[in-house]
């Protein structure tokens, strides 16, 4: 069982990740109502999570495109 300090550290990681994702989606043009449902979470084992719930299809499509483009930038082309 984790202690409060471990839980708090995981919560802080989850909150930071939630804020980063919310900012990235907002920068992509997602409206406040489309990102307000993002929530930080901590599992019983202490793993930090971001609960994304449901994303509008238009936001999910833009996010997928950004991920695809970003992953192409990291491919070793040698």
DSSP file (Angstrom, degrees, kcal/mol; ACC not computed):
  #  RESIDUE AA STRUCTURE BP1 BP2  ACC     N-H-->O    O-->H-N    N-H-->O    O-->H-N    TCO  KAPPA ALPHA  PHI   PSI    X-CA   Y-CA   Z-CA
    1    1 A X              0   0    0      0, 0.0     2,-0.2     0, 0.0    44,-0.1   0.000 360.0 360.0 360.0 137.7    0.0    0.0    0.0
    2    2 A X        -     0   0    0     42,-0.4     2,-0.1     1,-0.1    44,-0.1  -0.515 360.0-127.1 -85.3 151.6    1.3    3.4   -0.9
    3    3 A X     >  -     0   0    0     -2,-0.2     4,-2.4     1,-0.1     5,-0.2  -0.396  32.2 -97.5 -89.4 174.5    1.7    6.2    1.6
    4    4 A X  H  > S+     0   0    0      1,-0.2     4,-2.8     2,-0.2     5,-0.2   0.851 122.2  55.2 -62.3 -36.3    0.3    9.7    1.2
    5    5 A X  H  > S+     0   0    0      2,-0.2     4,-2.2     1,-0.2    -1,-0.2   0.913 109.6  46.5 -65.0 -42.0    3.6   11.1    0.0
    6    6 A X  H  > S+     0   0    0      2,-0.2     4,-2.2     1,-0.2    -2,-0.2   0.916 113.6  49.0 -64.3 -43.3    3.8    8.5   -2.8
    7    7 A X  H  X S+     0   0    0     -4,-2.4     4,-2.8     1,-0.2    -2,-0.2   0.925 111.0  50.1 -61.8 -44.2    0.2    9.1   -3.8
    8    8 A X  H  X S+     0   0    0     -4,-2.8     4,-2.7     1,-0.2    -1,-0.2   0.896 109.4  50.9 -63.7 -40.5    0.7   12.9   -3.8
    9    9 A X  H  X S+     0   0    0     -4,-2.2     4,-2.0     2,-0.2    -1,-0.2   0.914 112.5  46.7 -63.1 -42.1    3.8   12.5   -6.1
   10   10 A X  H  X S+     0   0    0     -4,-2.2     4,-2.5     2,-0.2    -2,-0.2   0.906 111.4  51.9 -65.6 -40.8    1.8   10.4   -8.5
   11   11 A X  H  X S+     0   0    0     -4,-2.8     4,-3.0     1,-0.2    -2,-0.2   0.921 108.1  51.2 -61.2 -44.0   -1.1   12.9   -8.4
   12   12 A X  H  X S+     0   0    0     -4,-2.7     4,-2.6     2,-0.2    -1,-0.2   0.908 110.6  48.8 -60.8 -41.8    1.3   15.7   -9.2
   13   13 A X  H  X S+     0   0    0     -4,-2.0     4,-2.4     2,-0.2    -1,-0.2   0.918 113.1  47.7 -62.1 -43.2    2.7   13.8  -12.2
   14   14 A X  H  X S+     0   0    0     -4,-2.5     4,-2.4     2,-0.2    -2,-0.2   0.904 112.5  48.8 -65.1 -41.0   -0.9   13.0  -13.3
   15   15 A X  H  X S+     0   0    0     -4,-3.0     4,-2.7     2,-0.2    -2,-0.2   0.918 111.3  49.5 -65.1 -43.7   -1.9   16.7  -12.9
   16   16 A X  H  X S+     0   0    0     -4,-2.6     4,-2.4     1,-0.2    -2,-0.2   0.916 112.8  47.3 -61.2 -43.1    1.2   17.9  -14.8
   17   17 A X  H  X S+     0   0    0     -4,-2.4     4,-2.5     2,-0.2    -1,-0.2   0.892 111.6  51.0 -65.6 -39.4    0.4   15.5  -17.7
   18   18 A X  H  X S+     0   0    0     -4,-2.4     4,-2.8     2,-0.2    -2,-0.2   0.934 111.3  47.6 -62.5 -46.3   -3.2   16.5  -17.7
   19   19 A X  H  X S+     0   0    0     -4,-2.7     4,-2.5     1,-0.2    -2,-0.2   0.901 111.9  50.3 -61.7 -41.4   -2.3   20.2  -17.9
   20   20 A X  H  X S+     0   0    0     -4,-2.4     4,-2.5     2,-0.2    -2,-0.2   0.915 113.2  45.3 -64.2 -43.1    0.2   19.4  -20.7
   21   21 A X  H  X S+     0   0    0     -4,-2.5     4,-2.7     2,-0.2     5,-0.2   0.909 112.3  51.3 -67.6 -41.3   -2.3   17.5  -22.7
   22   22 A X  H  X S+     0   0    0     -4,-2.8     4,-2.3     2,-0.2    -2,-0.2   0.919 112.4  46.7 -60.8 -43.7   -5.0   20.1  -22.2
   23   23 A X  H  X S+     0   0    0     -4,-2.5     4,-2.7     2,-0.2    -2,-0.2   0.925 112.4  49.5 -64.6 -45.0   -2.6   22.8  -23.4
   24   24 A X  H  X S+     0   0    0     -4,-2.5     4,-1.2     1,-0.2    -2,-0.2   0.922 112.9  46.4 -61.4 -44.5   -1.5   20.8  -26.4
   25   25 A X  H  <>S+     0   0    0     -4,-2.7     5,-2.5     1,-0.2     4,-0.2   0.894 112.6  50.3 -66.1 -38.9   -5.1   20.1  -27.4
   26   26 A X  H ><5S+     0   0    0     -4,-2.3     3,-1.6    -5,-0.2    -2,-0.2   0.907 107.8  53.2 -64.1 -40.9   -6.1   23.8  -26.9
   27   27 A X  H 3<5S+     0   0    0     -4,-2.7    -1,-0.2     1,-0.3    -2,-0.2   0.774 104.3  57.3 -64.1 -25.4   -3.1   24.8  -29.0
   28   28 A X  T 3<5S-     0   0    0     -4,-1.2    -1,-0.3    -5,-0.2    -2,-0.2   0.485 131.2 -94.0 -82.5  -3.1   -4.5   22.5  -31.7
   29   29 A X  T < 5S+     0   0    0     -3,-1.6    -3,-0.2     1,-0.3     2,-0.2   0.469  73.9 148.7 106.6   2.1   -7.8   24.4  -31.7
   30   30 A X      < -     0   0    0     -5,-2.5    -1,-0.3    -6,-0.1     2,-0.0  -0.504  45.2-123.4 -70.0 137.0   -9.8   22.3  -29.3
   31   31 A X    >>  -     0   0    0     -2,-0.2     3,-1.1     1,-0.1     4,-0.9  -0.302  23.2-103.4 -77.0 164.6  -12.3   24.5  -27.4
   32   32 A X  H >> S+     0   0    0      1,-0.3     4,-1.4     2,-0.2     3,-0.8   0.874 122.3  53.6 -56.0 -40.5  -12.5   24.7  -23.6
   33   33 A X  H 34 S+     0   0    0      1,-0.2    -1,-0.3     2,-0.2     4,-0.3   0.750 105.1  56.0 -68.7 -21.4  -15.5   22.4  -23.5
   34   34 A X  H <4 S+     0   0    0     -3,-1.1    -1,-0.2     1,-0.2    -2,-0.2   0.660 118.0  31.3 -83.8 -16.5  -13.7   19.8  -25.5
   35   35 A X  H X< S+     0   0    0     -4,-0.9     3,-1.4    -3,-0.8    -2,-0.2   0.470  93.4  89.1-116.8  -5.6  -10.8   19.6  -23.0
   36   36 A X  T 3< S+     0   0    0     -4,-1.4    -3,-0.1     1,-0.3    -2,-0.1   0.702  80.8  63.8 -68.9 -17.7  -12.5   20.3  -19.7
   37   37 A X  T 3  S+     0   0    0     -4,-0.3    -1,-0.3    17,-0.1     2,-0.1   0.565  72.8 114.0 -83.6  -8.7  -13.3   16.6  -19.1
   38   38 A X    <   -     0   0    0     -3,-1.4     2,-0.4   -20,-0.1    14,-0.2  -0.443  48.4-174.6 -64.0 133.0   -9.6   15.6  -18.9
   39   39 A X  E     -A   51   0A   0     12,-2.1    12,-3.4    -2,-0.1     2,-0.2  -0.992  24.7-128.1-136.2 137.0   -8.9   14.4  -15.4
   40   40 A X  E     +A   50   0A   0     -2,-0.4     2,-0.3    10,-0.2    10,-0.2  -0.523  34.2 179.2 -74.4 151.8   -5.8   13.3  -13.5
   41   41 A X  E     -A   49   0A   0      8,-2.1     8,-2.9    -2,-0.2     2,-0.4  -0.987  21.5-150.0-150.8 156.4   -6.0   10.0  -11.7
   42   42 A X  E     -A   48   0A   0     -2,-0.3     6,-0.2     6,-0.2   -31,-0.1  -0.998  19.0-136.9-130.8 129.1   -3.9    7.7   -9.6
   43   43 A X    >   -     0   0    0      4,-2.4     3,-1.5    -2,-0.4   -33,-0.1  -0.251  32.1-102.0 -76.0 169.7   -4.2    3.9   -9.6
   44   44 A X  T 3  S+     0   0    0      1,-0.3   -42,-0.4     2,-0.1    -1,-0.1   0.795 125.2  54.4 -61.4 -28.2   -4.1    1.8   -6.4
   45   45 A X  T 3  S-     0   0    0    -44,-0.1    -1,-0.3     2,-0.1    -2,-0.0   0.532 124.4-104.0 -83.8  -6.1   -0.6    0.9   -7.3
   46   46 A X    <   +     0   0    0     -3,-1.5     2,-0.4     1,-0.3    -2,-0.1   0.613  67.7 151.4  95.0  13.6    0.4    4.5   -7.6
   47   47 A X        -     0   0    0      1,-0.0    -4,-2.4   -33,-0.0     2,-0.3  -0.655  44.1-128.4 -80.8 130.4    0.6    4.8  -11.3
   48   48 A X  E     +A   42   0A   0     -2,-0.4     2,-0.3    -6,-0.2    -6,-0.2  -0.618  34.9 177.4 -78.3 135.2   -0.2    8.3  -12.6
   49   49 A X  E     -A   41   0A   0     -8,-2.9    -8,-2.1    -2,-0.3     2,-0.5  -0.908  28.9-141.2-133.2 159.0   -2.9    8.4  -15.3
   50   50 A X  E     -A   40   0A   0     -2,-0.3     2,-0.8   -10,-0.2   -10,-0.2  -0.986  17.8-148.4-119.5 118.2   -4.8   10.9  -17.4
   51   51 A X  E     +A   39   0A   0    -12,-3.4   -12,-2.1    -2,-0.5    -2,-0.0  -0.770  18.8 177.6 -85.0 111.0   -8.4   10.0  -17.9
   52   52 A X        -     0   0    0     -2,-0.8    -1,-0.2     1,-0.2   -15,-0.1   0.614  12.1-175.2 -91.8 -12.7   -9.3   11.4  -21.3
   53   53 A X        -     0   0    0    -14,-0.1     2,-0.4     2,-0.0    -1,-0.2  -0.302  56.3 -11.1  56.8-130.7  -12.9   10.1  -21.4
   54   54 A X        -     0   0    0    -17,-0.0     2,-0.4     0, 0.0   -17,-0.1  -0.863  62.7-161.4-106.0 136.8  -14.4   10.9  -24.7
   55   55 A X        -     0   0    0     -2,-0.4   -20,-0.1   -18,-0.0   -21,-0.0  -0.928  31.1-106.5-110.4 139.8  -12.9   13.2  -27.3
   56   56 A X    >>  -     0   0    0     -2,-0.4     4,-2.5   -22,-0.2     3,-0.5  -0.367  33.7-116.8 -57.9 145.3  -14.9   14.7  -30.1
   57   57 A X  H 3> S+     0   0    0      1,-0.3     4,-2.6     2,-0.2     5,-0.2   0.862 114.1  55.7 -55.6 -39.2  -14.0   12.9  -33.4
   58   58 A X  H 3> S+     0   0    0      1,-0.2     4,-1.8     2,-0.2    -1,-0.3   0.893 110.1  45.2 -63.9 -38.5  -12.6   16.1  -34.9
   59   59 A X  H <> S+     0   0    0     -3,-0.5     4,-2.6     2,-0.2    -2,-0.2   0.911 112.5  51.5 -69.5 -42.4  -10.2   16.5  -32.0
   60   60 A X  H  X S+     0   0    0     -4,-2.5     4,-2.5     1,-0.2    -2,-0.2   0.888 109.2  50.8 -61.8 -39.9   -9.2   12.8  -32.1
   61   61 A X  H  X S+     0   0    0     -4,-2.6     4,-1.9    -5,-0.2    -1,-0.2   0.914 112.1  46.2 -65.3 -42.8   -8.5   13.1  -35.8
   62   62 A X  H  X S+     0   0    0     -4,-1.8     4,-2.2     2,-0.2    -2,-0.2   0.904 112.9  50.7 -65.8 -40.5   -6.3   16.1  -35.3
   63   63 A X  H  X S+     0   0    0     -4,-2.6     4,-2.4     1,-0.2    -2,-0.2   0.914 108.9  51.2 -62.7 -43.4   -4.5   14.5  -32.4
   64   64 A X  H  X S+     0   0    0     -4,-2.5     4,-2.5     1,-0.2    -1,-0.2   0.896 109.4  50.9 -61.1 -40.6   -3.8   11.4  -34.5
   65   65 A X  H  X S+     0   0    0     -4,-1.9     4,-2.7     2,-0.2     5,-0.2   0.917 109.8  49.3 -64.6 -43.0   -2.4   13.4  -37.3
   66   66 A X  H  X S+     0   0    0     -4,-2.2     4,-2.6     2,-0.2    -2,-0.2   0.904 111.6  49.4 -62.8 -41.3    0.0   15.3  -34.9
   67   67 A X  H  X S+     0   0    0     -4,-2.4     4,-2.4     2,-0.2    -2,-0.2   0.919 111.6  49.2 -64.1 -43.0    1.1   12.0  -33.4
   68   68 A X  H  X S+     0   0    0     -4,-2.5     4,-1.7     2,-0.2    -2,-0.2   0.942 113.6  45.2 -61.7 -47.8    1.7   10.5  -36.8
   69   69 A X  H  X S+     0   0    0     -4,-2.7     4,-1.2     1,-0.2    -2,-0.2   0.918 114.0  49.9 -63.1 -43.8    3.7   13.5  -37.9
   70   70 A X  H  X S+     0   0    0     -4,-2.6     4,-0.7     1,-0.2    -1,-0.2   0.879 109.0  51.4 -62.9 -38.6    5.7   13.6  -34.7
   71   71 A X  H >< S+     0   0    0     -4,-2.4     3,-0.5     1,-0.2     4,-0.4   0.818 104.5  57.2 -71.4 -28.5    6.5    9.9  -34.9
   72   72 A X  H >< S+     0   0    0     -4,-1.7     3,-0.8     1,-0.2    -1,-0.2   0.834 100.7  58.7 -67.4 -31.3    7.8   10.4  -38.4
   73   73 A X  H 3< S+     0   0    0     -4,-1.2    -1,-0.2     1,-0.2    -2,-0.2   0.742 105.8  48.8 -68.7 -22.5   10.3   13.0  -37.1
   74   74 A X  T << S+     0   0    0     -4,-0.7     2,-0.3    -3,-0.5    -1,-0.2   0.433  82.7 112.8 -99.8   0.5   11.8   10.4  -34.7
   75   75 A X  S <  S-     0   0    0     -3,-0.8     2,-0.6    -4,-0.4    -3,-0.0  -0.568  73.3-121.0 -75.0 132.4   12.3    7.6  -37.2
   76   76 A X        -     0   0    0     -2,-0.3    -1,-0.1     1,-0.1    -2,-0.1  -0.640  26.2-168.8 -72.9 117.1   16.0    6.8  -38.0
   77   77 A X              0   0    0     -2,-0.6    -1,-0.1     1,-0.2    -2,-0.0   0.137 360.0 360.0 -97.7  19.8   16.3    7.4  -41.7
   78   78 A X              0   0    0      0, 0.0    -1,-0.2     0, 0.0    -2,-0.0   0.486 360.0 360.0 -82.6 360.0   19.8    5.9  -42.1
